[in-house]
Structures are given as C-alpha cells and as structure tokens.
Amino acid sequence: MPTATFQPPSLRLLARNAIAPVMEGVVVPLALFYLFMWIVGMWGAIAVALIWSWGAVIFRLARGERVSGLLLLAALGMTVRTVLSVSTQSVFFYFLQPTLGTVVVAGAFLLSVPAGRPLAARLAEDFLPMPDAFRAHPAVRKYFLRITVLWALVQLANAALGFWLLVSQPVPVFLAARTAGTLAL
C-alpha cells in the first residue's frame, strides 16, 4: 500500500475553519441563553437558544452550505431538552438532559469503534477536510479509533460532573460551574 501523505493547512486556516462551527453550535446559543435568562427568564432563554440553533441550520441549508456535525448535534440536543422540559414544566429536566445527552454521545462514540467508523473522524472533518487516501491509512484509522474511545471517556466524566453539580448546587452556581467544568474537561 502506498504511503498516504497529507500536508495539514496552517494553524490560521484551521482556526478559521473551526470558528464558524464552534460559534454557531456552542458560543452563540450559550451567550444568548445567558443573556436572555437575565432579561426575560429561563423559559425565554430556552426558546431563544432553540430558535437560534434551528435558524442557523435552516440558514445554512437555504444557502446550500454544509451543516456542521457540531451545529446539528446542538440543534437536536436543544430540541430534545426543550420538549422534555416544556412537557414536564420543569427546568430541572432542561439541565438534566445535557448530562443524559452526554452519556448518549459517549455511547455513540463507543459504538462507532467496533463499527469501524469512529465518530471522532467524522467530527474532525468539520474542522479539517482530509483526503480519502489519508483517512484510509492504517495509522490514521488507528488514531481516530483511539481518540474516539478517549473522547467517550471524557464525555462520561463530563456527565458525572454535570449530574453531581445539578443535584448538589443551586441553578446559578450549577450554570457557572457546569460551564467552567465542561471547558476544563
């Protein structure tokens, strides 16, 4: 088998490619949530974050652009969270769902390994398009299998931290500590 060579782009290009998915899927919805939580309350914040996420998906689709995996996961996750919390009329379930969702994501990462389609490879494509020959190289495949398992374990640790904070702290403390803890992990 010929050796697949791949010259990654500059860090500047990588950062530029990563900014849009991270901003759309994580930073903007989180900022809107916090802002509207203080302006109109928890339910308004939930609605605004959900509207932003699906608006970003629809905007990309309408322009014929690729929707990043991160944005799609965020929009789907927020939809489940919102439906669950509205149907139970409990904000507790809005905050519990990300922890449960994190466990599900960890499971998806773990299940993708024996299937031979590591989820980390798919998500990496959102930030760094790679040639097929490079992705098919045994060392690259092995790397993505290992990093997928590592990411699953990190997600499980994140879920455990989130659950502990949710049941032991008041909501404002939970929100700040959960955000900091997630970023740290």
Residue pairs with C-beta under 8 A, 6 or more apart in sequence:
3 137
4 131
4 133
4 134
4 136
4 137
4 140
5 134
6 130
6 131
6 133
6 134
8 14
8 128
9 17
9 128
14 127
14 128
17 127
17 128
18 127
20 68
21 68
21 69
21 70
21 71
21 126
21 127
22 70
24 56
24 68
24 70
24 71
25 53
25 56
25 68
25 70
25 71
25 73
25 74
25 75
26 70
26 74
28 52
28 56
29 49
29 52
29 53
29 74
29 78
30 49
30 179
32 45
32 48
32 49
32 52
33 45
33 46
33 48
33 49
34 45
34 175
35 45
36 44
36 45
36 48
36 49
37 44
37 45
42 91
42 94
46 81
46 82
46 85
46 94
47 82
49 78
50 75
50 78
50 79
50 82
53 71
53 74
53 75
53 78
54 75
54 79
56 71
56 75
57 67
57 71
57 72
57 75
60 66
60 67
60 71
61 67
68 126
69 122
69 123
69 125
69 126
70 123
70 126
73 105
77 97
77 98
77 101
80 97
80 101
81 93
81 94
81 97
81 98
81 101
82 94
84 93
84 94
84 97
85 91
85 93
85 94
85 97
91 171
92 166
95 166
95 171
95 174
95 178
96 163
96 166
98 162
99 159
99 162
99 163
99 166
100 159
102 155
102 156
102 158
102 159
102 162
103 155
103 156
103 159
105 155
106 152
106 153
106 155
106 156
106 159
107 152
108 119
109 118
109 119
109 120
109 148
109 149
109 151
109 152
109 155
110 148
110 149
110 152
112 118
112 119
112 148
113 145
113 148
113 149
118 141
118 144
118 145
118 147
118 148
119 148
119 151
120 144
120 147
120 148
120 151
121 135
121 141
121 144
121 148
124 130
124 144
130 140
134 140
135 141
135 144
154 185
157 185
158 181
158 182
158 185
161 178
161 181
161 182
161 185
162 178
162 181
162 182
165 173
165 174
165 177
165 178
165 181
166 174
166 178
169 177
